Every structure is written in structure tokens, then in C-alpha cells.
Amino acid sequence: MAALAPPRLILFRLIRSRSPMIPGASCALFLVLFDLRPGKILAAGLLLVLCGALVYSLLSIIAAMRYLAVRPAVLQSAEAISILKPLAGLDLDLESNLRTFFEQEYPAFEILFAVKTTHDPAADIVARLQREYPKVPSRLLITGEPPYPNAKVYSLERMLAAAANDLVVMSDSDIRVTPEMLRTIAAEFQDSKLGVATCPYRAVPGASFWSRLEATGMNTDFWGGALVARMLEGMRFAVGPTIAARRRVLHSIGGFERVKDYLAEDFVIGKFAAEAGHGVILSSYVIEHHIGSATLQQNVAHRLRWGRSTRRSRPAGYVGQLFTMPLPLALLVCAASPAWWPVLPLAIGVRALAAYTVSSRVLKAKINWLLLPIEDLMAFYFWIAGFFGNTISWRGRRYRLFSDGRFELIPPGNL
């Protein structure tokens, strides 16, 4: 007691005696004994957030196991499917990616491709594959200059109008699949209540360091968060690389005309479908997303575009991403209060377990354990950067983002 100042000593004795004249004695004792120095308050606040992040990591493990517990549906009848492929230029290994869609082990499907002009080099690759697989019905559409801010949406709209079937699979050019992909999706859509299915993806990096770093984050952080959202609130969103949907469901939510001004058109397609009462699921089929070999400049532009668009699509969810970053939070706690260093190995252990469960068990992706802590720190930096700025770079053009997730092209003279 000698360390206490006299007023504190008096108050402490009153509390210990549990005098009836002083209600809330235990709370008073906490306030008296608690160190209220600003540095300690900051450390305590960071510790609370870190505890939330550790709980979130444990939730991602539970969410991953629940996803794995769902038994894939068995195909009873093969409904005809239309695959829609918007193309723009030569992505890395484009021909290999597209070939996997021609090689589907499914009896009834067609593939529609769309490019802006006949001079697009992707058109030559499509023509070569059409000659190689003459028995697979396929068409190439020339869309011209898109009138929509989101050029991909315009291509999808044109292809949907030309598609022959109600069930469509919209898939990006950098996606690679196995021959059973359409069988799996068709089996899931035997549920008459299902309107939209979004496929989880395993990010496959190119040769560059920055590509491997980003793939590490995609295969751990991103899908961990998506699985937790699925568990807590159900699927109320979709993820862009590959989405399957009913044509009638797309029409019921306003068609592609409604999402033409959104940068994250994939997210709002799932959101609008869920709000309209249609079933939305996370498919049991995991695709490969070949993200190419990005330079540092390209990687920075992509991360900023991702962060700024996500902040506008899901503002609360974007703030909540802080809870997906236990390692940076643990380092901040140790910096604020070195005596609390035991939280660091705890955070590393929980983070590693969560990353393993999501990446290795769900996505069947290998983890580069040396890159994981570097990616965690990079992700924290770009999460903060995402709160600032309202412009993005996309395919050589600059766009301005609005608070509701819409965006518009910035004319070159206004840069």
C-alpha cells in the first residue's frame, strides 16, 4: 500500500471494507488501480482489438470446416449451360486457360466470347481453339466501344442476349478449371431456389515476387473473411472470377443495365439477388485464378483499386477487415507495451492455423510461410491506404469512385 498516494489509500480501504455508502466499489477499485497513462490506454485498446482479431481467426477456422462439411450435390440431369467469356488482350497463358473450358466433360454447353474489336489478339486465340474443338458450339462477338463505365458488364450483356440457355456461367479470362466444373455447377442448380453461385478460387501466382505475395493474401485473408461472412450472415454477395446464375434471376434484378456503373459488379449481382429473395451460395467447386506476374507498380495499383472499391461496396465490412490482421496488431501491441510480448507468438500461432485451414484445406493451395508475415504487413498498409483517395487505374484508364460503389471514367484531359 505504500506506493499509493494518501487519497488513493483512503479510497482503497473504503472499497475493501465494502462500505454501503459507496456503491459500485469494485468498479471504483478498477479505476483507481488501472494505469490511465495515454501509452497504457493505447496499448490496452490495441490489445482489445487484437483479442477480437484472434477470435475472428478462430471463427475463420470454424467457417472453413463448416464449408468443407457441405456434401456436393449429385447430378441427376444435365441442363444445358452457356459459358460467357469477356476478353480483353492477352492474359498470361490465355490459350491454356480457355482450353480448359472447351474440354468440359459435360453433354450440353456452349461458349460465347466477346472482344471489343477484331484486332484484339485474344480473337486469334479463340479462332484457333474453335478450329481445334469443332464439336463444341462457340461464338465470338465483337462488341465495339462499350457505352458503360464497366466494359466487362457490357460484354456480358451482349453475350447473355446471344446465349441459348437459362443457366449461364460468367468467367474471366484468367480462370482455369478441371473437366468436371460444369457437372458440379449443374448439380448445385438442381435446387430450384438457387439463383446465383459464386466459385471460390485458388490464386495461382506468376513468377514475380509481388504476384506470389498477393496470391498468399488472396488464399488466406480474403477467403477467410468470405467464409466467416458466409457463416454469420449467409451469402449476400458474389465474387467476380466465376459466377453462375439463372438468366431469369439476372433479369429480375434489373439485368446488367442495373450494374453497369459499378466497379464491383460481381458483388452487387449477389447482393441484389439475395435482396430479391433468390438463393445465393458459395459453390463447392474451387477454380484456379491465374493472376499473372505483376510488377510492383501493377501490384500497388491493383491493391489500391481493390481496397477503394471494397470500402465503397461494403463500408462496415471494410472497417472490419482490421480484425483479419492479428500479426500487425500484435506487433503494435508490443510496440506500445513491450511487457506484453507473449501476445506475439500467440498471434503468429493462431494466424498460421487459420491460414493453413483456409488455404490448404479449403482451396488446396500451398502456403509460402516466409511470405505470409510480409503479406500480412503489406495488407495492413494497403488497408489503411484504402481509406484515402477516390480514383483508381484499370486497364490503362483512370476512374473516379463514388460513395455507393459506382464509378465513372475520368477524361484524359482531366487527369
Backbone hydrogen bonds, N-H to C=O, Kabsch-Sander energy under -0.5 kcal/mol:
donor,donor_aa,acceptor,acceptor_aa,energy
4,L,1,M,-1.8
9,L,5,A,-2.5
10,I,6,P,-2.4
11,L,7,P,-2.3
12,F,8,R,-3.0
13,R,9,L,-2.3
14,L,10,I,-2.1
15,I,11,L,-2.4
16,R,12,F,-2.8
17,S,13,R,-1.9
18,R,15,I,-1.9
19,S,14,L,-1.6
22,I,19,S,-1.8
28,A,24,G,-2.0
29,L,25,A,-2.6
30,F,26,S,-2.0
31,L,27,C,-2.2
32,V,28,A,-2.5
33,L,29,L,-2.6
34,F,30,F,-2.0
36,L,34,F,-0.7
40,K,37,R,-0.5
41,I,37,R,-2.3
42,L,38,P,-2.5
43,A,39,G,-2.2
44,A,40,K,-2.6
45,G,41,I,-2.5
46,L,42,L,-2.6
47,L,43,A,-2.3
48,L,44,A,-2.1
49,V,45,G,-2.0
50,L,46,L,-2.6
51,C,47,L,-2.5
52,G,48,L,-1.9
53,A,49,V,-2.2
54,L,50,L,-2.6
55,V,51,C,-2.2
56,Y,52,G,-2.3
57,S,53,A,-2.3
58,L,54,L,-2.0
59,L,55,V,-2.3
60,S,56,Y,-2.1
61,I,57,S,-1.4
62,I,58,L,-2.0
63,A,59,L,-3.1
64,A,60,S,-2.2
65,M,61,I,-2.1
66,R,62,I,-2.1
67,Y,63,A,-2.1
68,L,64,A,-2.3
69,A,65,M,-1.3
70,V,66,R,-0.6
70,V,67,Y,-1.2
79,E,77,S,-1.1
81,I,108,A,-1.6
82,S,167,L,-2.2
83,I,110,E,-2.8
84,L,82,S,-0.5
84,L,169,V,-3.1
85,K,83,I,-0.5
85,K,112,L,-2.9
87,L,114,A,-2.8
91,D,89,G,-0.9
94,L,91,D,-1.6
97,N,93,D,-2.3
98,L,94,L,-2.7
99,R,95,E,-2.3
100,T,96,S,-1.1
100,T,97,N,-0.6
101,F,98,L,-1.4
102,F,98,L,-1.1
103,E,99,R,-1.3
104,Q,101,F,-0.9
105,E,179,P,-2.2
106,Y,104,Q,-1.7
110,E,81,I,-1.9
111,I,137,P,-2.2
112,L,83,I,-3.2
113,F,139,R,-2.7
114,A,85,K,-1.7
115,V,141,L,-2.4
120,D,117,T,-1.4
123,A,120,D,-2.0
124,D,120,D,-0.5
124,D,121,P,-0.5
125,I,121,P,-1.1
126,V,122,A,-2.2
127,A,123,A,-2.4
128,R,124,D,-2.1
129,L,125,I,-2.2
130,Q,126,V,-2.4
131,R,127,A,-1.7
132,E,128,R,-1.6
133,Y,129,L,-2.1
136,V,133,Y,-1.4
139,R,111,I,-1.9
141,L,113,F,-3.0
143,T,115,V,-2.7
143,T,141,L,-0.7
144,G,116,K,-1.7
150,N,260,K,-1.6
151,A,149,P,-1.0
154,Y,150,N,-1.4
155,S,151,A,-2.0
156,L,152,K,-2.4
157,E,153,V,-2.4
158,R,154,Y,-2.2
159,M,155,S,-2.3
160,L,156,L,-2.8
161,A,157,E,-1.9
162,A,158,R,-1.1
163,A,159,M,-1.2
167,L,80,A,-0.6
168,V,166,D,-0.6
168,V,245,A,-2.7
169,V,82,S,-2.7
170,M,168,V,-0.5
170,M,243,I,-3.5
171,S,84,L,-2.4
171,S,169,V,-0.6
172,D,241,P,-2.7
175,I,172,D,-1.0
176,R,288,E,-2.4
181,M,178,T,-1.8
184,T,180,E,-2.1
185,I,181,M,-2.1
186,A,182,L,-2.8
187,A,183,R,-1.9
188,E,184,T,-1.7
189,F,185,I,-2.0
190,Q,187,A,-1.2
191,D,188,E,-1.3
192,S,190,Q,-0.7
194,L,191,D,-1.6
195,G,279,G,-2.8
196,V,279,G,-2.2
197,A,244,A,-2.8
198,T,281,I,-2.3
199,C,242,T,-2.2
202,R,287,I,-2.9
203,A,201,Y,-0.7
204,V,289,H,-3.0
206,G,292,G,-1.7
212,R,208,S,-1.9
213,L,209,F,-2.2
214,E,210,W,-2.2
215,A,211,S,-2.4
216,T,212,R,-1.6
217,G,213,L,-1.5
218,M,214,E,-2.5
219,N,215,A,-2.4
220,T,216,T,-0.5
220,T,217,G,-0.9
221,D,217,G,-0.9
222,F,217,G,-1.6
223,W,218,M,-1.2
224,G,220,T,-1.5
225,G,221,D,-2.4
226,A,222,F,-2.1
227,L,223,W,-2.2
228,V,224,G,-1.9
229,A,225,G,-2.4
230,R,226,A,-2.2
231,M,227,L,-2.1
232,L,228,V,-2.6
233,E,229,A,-2.5
234,G,229,A,-0.6
234,G,230,R,-1.1
236,R,234,G,-0.8
242,T,239,V,-0.7
243,I,170,M,-2.5
244,A,197,A,-3.0
245,A,168,V,-2.5
246,R,195,G,-1.8
247,R,166,D,-3.1
250,L,246,R,-2.2
251,H,247,R,-2.4
252,S,248,R,-1.8
253,I,249,V,-1.2
254,G,251,H,-1.5
255,G,250,L,-2.8
258,R,254,G,-0.7
258,R,255,G,-1.1
259,V,255,G,-0.5
259,V,256,F,-0.5
260,K,256,F,-0.6
260,K,257,E,-0.5
262,Y,259,V,-1.6
263,L,405,G,-1.7
265,E,263,L,-1.4
268,V,264,A,-1.7
269,I,265,E,-1.9
270,G,266,D,-1.7
271,K,267,F,-2.2
272,F,268,V,-3.3
273,A,269,I,-2.0
274,A,270,G,-2.4
275,E,271,K,-2.4
276,A,272,F,-1.5
277,G,274,A,-1.5
278,H,273,A,-2.4
279,G,193,K,-2.3
281,I,196,V,-2.0
283,S,198,T,-2.1
283,S,281,I,-0.7
286,V,284,S,-0.5
287,I,200,P,-2.4
287,I,285,Y,-0.6
288,E,176,R,-2.3
289,H,202,R,-2.3
289,H,287,I,-0.5
290,H,174,D,-2.8
290,H,288,E,-0.7
291,I,204,V,-1.6
291,I,289,H,-1.0
292,G,204,V,-0.5
294,A,292,G,-0.7
299,N,295,T,-2.6
300,V,296,L,-2.6
301,A,297,Q,-2.2
302,H,298,Q,-2.3
303,R,299,N,-2.5
304,L,300,V,-2.5
305,R,301,A,-2.2
306,W,302,H,-2.7
307,G,303,R,-2.9
308,R,304,L,-2.8
309,S,305,R,-2.1
310,T,306,W,-2.5
311,R,307,G,-2.3
312,R,308,R,-0.9
313,S,309,S,-2.0
314,R,310,T,-3.0
318,Y,314,R,-2.5
319,V,315,P,-1.9
320,G,316,A,-2.3
321,Q,317,G,-0.6
321,Q,318,Y,-1.0
322,L,319,V,-1.6
323,F,320,G,-1.9
324,T,321,Q,-2.1
325,M,322,L,-1.4
329,L,325,M,-1.6
330,A,326,P,-2.5
331,L,327,L,-2.2
332,L,328,P,-2.0
333,V,329,L,-2.3
334,C,330,A,-2.3
335,A,331,L,-2.0
336,A,332,L,-2.2
337,S,333,V,-2.5
340,W,337,S,-2.4
341,W,338,P,-1.4
343,V,340,W,-1.9
344,L,341,W,-2.1
346,L,342,P,-1.3
347,A,343,V,-2.5
348,I,344,L,-2.5
349,G,345,P,-2.4
350,V,346,L,-2.4
351,R,347,A,-2.7
352,A,348,I,-2.5
353,L,349,G,-2.0
354,A,350,V,-2.4
355,A,351,R,-2.7
356,Y,352,A,-2.4
357,T,353,L,-2.2
358,V,354,A,-2.3
359,S,355,A,-2.6
360,S,356,Y,-1.7
361,R,356,Y,-1.4
362,V,357,T,-1.3
363,L,358,V,-1.8
365,A,359,S,-2.9
369,W,367,I,-1.0
371,L,368,N,-0.7
372,L,368,N,-1.5
374,I,370,L,-0.6
375,E,371,L,-3.0
376,D,372,L,-2.3
377,L,373,P,-1.8
378,M,374,I,-2.4
379,A,375,E,-3.0
380,F,376,D,-1.7
381,Y,377,L,-2.0
382,F,378,M,-2.6
383,W,379,A,-2.0
384,I,380,F,-1.9
385,A,381,Y,-2.2
386,G,382,F,-1.7
387,F,384,I,-1.6
388,F,385,A,-1.8
392,I,399,Y,-2.1
394,W,397,R,-2.7
397,R,394,W,-1.3
399,Y,392,I,-2.4
400,R,408,E,-2.8
401,L,390,N,-3.6
402,F,406,R,-3.0
405,G,402,F,-1.9
407,F,261,D,-2.4
408,E,400,R,-1.9
410,I,398,R,-2.9
414,N,411,P,-2.4
415,L,412,P,-1.3
